[in-house]
């Protein structure tokens, strides 16, 4: 379920989704990331470091979930509409 939600979010944001398979040779994966000009690599925490070196920003599903949980727990801003 997580995969479907995240893939849909990527596409709704107007980005491209390029699946990579860690069973591919490292040179092939590196070429795929470079050729696609990937700026972000979305992965699982347990897989960080298994991907080839890339200039892309690495973001994990777990970090997104943690950030979402922290945002949901943050108190809302209270204010007077006249301020």
C-alpha positions as CSV (number, residue, x, y, z in Angstrom):
1,X,0.0,0.0,0.0
2,X,2.8,2.4,0.9
3,X,4.4,1.9,-2.5
4,X,1.2,2.8,-4.4
5,X,0.6,5.9,-2.3
6,X,4.2,7.2,-2.8
7,X,4.2,6.4,-6.5
8,X,0.9,8.2,-7.0
9,X,2.3,11.2,-5.0
10,X,5.3,11.4,-7.3
11,X,3.2,11.4,-10.4
12,X,0.7,13.9,-9.0
13,X,3.6,16.3,-8.3
14,X,4.4,16.2,-12.0
15,X,7.6,14.2,-11.5
16,X,8.8,11.0,-13.2
17,X,8.9,7.6,-11.6
18,X,11.9,5.5,-12.5
19,X,12.0,2.1,-10.8
20,X,15.4,0.7,-10.1
21,X,16.1,-2.9,-9.2
22,X,19.1,-3.5,-6.9
23,X,19.7,-6.8,-8.6
24,X,21.0,-4.9,-11.7
25,X,24.7,-4.2,-11.9
26,X,25.9,-1.0,-10.2
27,X,27.0,0.5,-13.5
28,X,23.5,0.0,-15.0
29,X,21.9,1.6,-11.9
30,X,24.3,4.5,-12.0
31,X,23.6,5.0,-15.7
32,X,19.8,4.9,-15.1
33,X,20.0,7.6,-12.4
34,X,22.3,9.8,-14.5
35,X,20.3,9.3,-17.7
36,X,17.0,10.2,-16.0
37,X,18.6,13.2,-14.3
38,X,17.1,12.0,-11.0
39,X,17.1,14.8,-8.4
40,X,15.5,12.7,-5.7
41,X,15.9,9.0,-4.8
42,X,13.0,7.7,-2.8
43,X,13.9,4.5,-0.9
44,X,13.6,2.5,2.2
45,X,15.9,3.1,5.2
46,X,17.2,-0.5,5.1
47,X,18.3,0.0,1.4
48,X,20.3,3.3,2.0
49,X,23.8,2.7,0.9
50,X,23.0,-0.2,-1.4
51,X,22.3,2.1,-4.3
52,X,25.1,3.4,-6.4
53,X,26.6,6.8,-5.5
54,X,24.4,9.6,-6.9
55,X,24.1,13.4,-6.7
56,X,20.3,12.9,-6.1
57,X,18.9,13.7,-2.7
58,X,18.1,10.5,-0.9
59,X,14.8,10.5,1.0
60,X,13.4,7.5,2.8
61,X,9.8,6.5,3.3
62,X,10.5,6.3,7.0
63,X,11.7,9.9,7.1
64,X,8.6,11.1,5.3
65,X,6.4,9.2,7.8
66,X,8.3,10.6,10.7
67,X,8.0,14.1,9.4
68,X,4.3,13.6,8.8
69,X,3.8,12.3,12.3
70,X,5.7,15.3,13.8
71,X,3.7,17.7,11.7
72,X,0.4,16.1,12.9
73,X,1.5,16.3,16.5
74,X,2.5,20.0,16.3
75,X,0.1,22.4,17.8
76,X,-1.9,24.6,15.5
77,X,-1.2,28.3,15.3
78,X,-3.6,30.3,17.3
79,X,-4.3,33.9,16.5
80,X,-6.8,36.6,16.3
81,X,-8.3,37.2,12.8
82,X,-7.7,40.9,13.3
83,X,-3.9,40.5,13.7
